[in-house]
């Protein structure tokens, strides 16, 4: 049995990790249907965390306010 192949070694989208609430906010510029891959990628990179899609502006705000 072979191991599943991982396409990315790092999280593929710009994101912010909220450790306290176990939530990852991601900005996915491609929109639909790319956003459908978020749950699968979350399981690979952040098991146990919830994923949330946000705008670039909201992501920048999260990063600025929590740096």
SERO-4910 file (N, C-alpha, C, O; in steps of 0.05 Angstrom, whole numbers):
BEGIN
 pado doro    nc1    nc2    nc3   cac1   cac2   cac3    cc1    cc2    cc3    oc1    oc2    oc3
  Unk    A     17    -24      0      0      0      0     18     25      0     37     27     16
  Unk    A     12     43    -17     28     68    -19     16     90     -3     -8     91      2
  Unk    A     33    108      6     25    131     21     12    151      2     22    155    -20
  Unk    A    -10    165     11    -21    186     -7     -1    208    -13     14    216      4
  Unk    A     -1    217    -38     17    237    -46      7    265    -38    -16    272    -44
  Unk    A     24    280    -26     17    308    -18     28    327    -39     51    327    -45
  Unk    A     10    343    -49     18    362    -70     33    386    -59     50    397    -73
  Unk    A     27    394    -35     39    418    -23     53    410      3     43    393     18
  Unk    A     76    422      8     90    417     33     82    438     54     87    434     78
  Unk    A     71    459     44     61    480     62     32    486     55     22    479     34
  Unk    A     18    499     74    -10    505     69    -12    522     44      2    542     41
  Unk    A    -29    515     25    -29    527     -2    -41    555     -4    -38    568    -25
  Unk    A    -54    566     17    -66    592     14    -57    610     37    -48    600     58
  Unk    A    -59    636     33    -54    655     53    -73    650     76    -97    647     72
  Unk    A    -64    650    101    -81    642    123    -72    654    150    -50    665    152
  Unk    A    -90    652    169    -84    661    197    -95    639    215   -117    629    212
  Unk    A    -78    630    235    -86    609    253    -94    621    280    -77    635    293
  Unk    A   -118    616    289   -128    625    315   -125    601    333   -143    584    334
  Unk    A   -103    599    347    -97    576    365   -117    574    387   -125    551    394
  Unk    A   -126    596    398   -145    596    421   -171    582    414   -181    566    430
  Unk    A   -182    588    390   -207    577    382   -205    553    362   -225    543    353
  Unk    A   -180    545    357   -174    523    339   -189    527    312   -204    510    303
  Unk    A   -183    551    300   -195    558    275   -174    570    256   -157    584    265
  Unk    A   -176    563    230   -158    573    210   -174    589    190   -192    579    177
  Unk    A   -167    615    188   -180    632    168   -163    632    143   -139    637    144
  Unk    A   -175    626    120   -160    624     95   -172    642     74   -197    644     71
  Unk    A   -155    655     59   -163    671     36   -157    654     11   -133    648      6
  Unk    A   -177    647     -4   -173    630    -28   -182    647    -52   -206    649    -58
  Unk    A   -162    658    -66   -169    677    -88   -183    664   -112   -197    678   -126
  Unk    A   -181    638   -115   -194    625   -138   -224    622   -136   -237    619   -156
  Unk    A   -234    624   -111   -263    621   -107   -272    593   -114   -257    573   -112
  Unk    A   -297    591   -122   -309    565   -128   -297    555   -155   -294    571   -173
  Unk    A   -290    531   -158   -293    507   -140   -269    502   -122   -269    482   -107
  Unk    A   -249    519   -123   -225    515   -107   -231    513    -77   -219    497    -63
  Unk    A   -250    529    -68   -257    529    -39   -267    502    -30   -266    496     -6
  Unk    A   -276    485    -48   -286    458    -40   -263    441    -29   -269    421    -15
  Unk    A   -239    448    -35   -216    432    -25   -208    439      3   -191    425     15
  Unk    A   -219    460     15   -211    469     42   -213    447     63   -194    443     78
  Unk    A   -235    432     65   -237    412     86   -215    390     84   -204    381    104
  Unk    A   -208    382     60   -188    362     56   -160    373     64   -145    359     77
  Unk    A   -154    397     56   -129    409     62   -127    414     93   -106    411    104
  Unk    A   -149    422    105   -149    426    134   -142    400    149   -127    400    168
  Unk    A   -153    378    140   -147    352    152   -118    345    150   -107    332    168
  Unk    A   -105    353    128    -77    347    124    -59    364    140    -39    355    152
  Unk    A    -64    390    142    -46    409    154    -53    417    183    -36    423    199
  Unk    A    -79    418    189    -89    426    215   -110    408    226   -133    416    228
  Unk    A   -103    383    232   -124    364    242   -136    374    268   -122    384    286
  Unk    A   -162    373    270   -176    382    293   -184    411    293   -198    421    311
  Unk    A   -175    426    273   -182    454    270   -205    458    250   -208    441    232
  Unk    A   -220    479    254   -241    486    235   -230    506    214   -213    522    221
  Unk    A   -239    504    190   -230    522    169   -252    542    163   -275    536    164
  Unk    A   -244    567    158   -262    588    151   -251    604    127   -227    611    127
  Unk    A   -268    609    108   -259    625     85   -266    654     91   -287    660    101
  Unk    A   -247    672     84   -251    700     89   -240    717     66   -226    706     49
  Unk    A   -246    742     67   -236    761     46   -207    768     53   -198    764     75
  Unk    A   -193    778     33   -166    787     37   -164    809     58   -146    810     75
  Unk    A   -184    827     58   -185    849     77   -188    839    106   -174    848    124
  Unk    A   -206    820    109   -210    808    136   -185    793    146   -178    795    169
  Unk    A   -173    779    128   -148    764    135   -126    784    144   -113    779    164
  Unk    A   -123    805    128   -103    826    136   -109    838    163    -91    844    178
  Unk    A   -135    843    168   -143    854    194   -136    835    217   -127    844    237
  Unk    A   -142    809    213   -135    790    233   -105    789    239    -96    789    262
  Unk    A    -89    790    218    -60    789    221    -50    814    235    -32    812    252
  Unk    A    -60    837    228    -51    862    240    -59    865    269    -43    874    286
  Unk    A    -83    856    276    -93    859    303    -82    838    322    -84    841    346
  Unk    A    -71    817    311    -62    795    328    -32    789    325    -23    767    331
  Unk    A    -17    808    316     12    803    312     27    811    336     52    808    336
***
